[in-house]
Amino acid sequence: MNENEKKEIQSATFERLLKHLDERKDLQNIDLMNLANFCRNCLSRWYREEAEKKGITISDSKARERVYGMPYSEWKEKYQK
């Protein structure tokens, strides 16, 4: 596997994780944090931090929107218990 293939696979895996989390809106962040020691907010922070390493500025709200699939405030209102 070359480096480009590795990155394509990692990208597809990340997209699949986001899709899985989107399909499981019943899974609350606190439950995810308790079970796996990370949550959607962690993913959005990691996304922003990795972008910064590449010299790309992404706001926290835009990173969260990428992970949540909608503005965080909207997700919170609809799905957070």
Summary of the structure (lengths in Angstrom):
residues: 81
radius of gyration: 13.6
end to end distance: 43.1
largest distance: 43.7
contacts: 186
relative contact order: 0.12
helix: 74%
strand: 0%
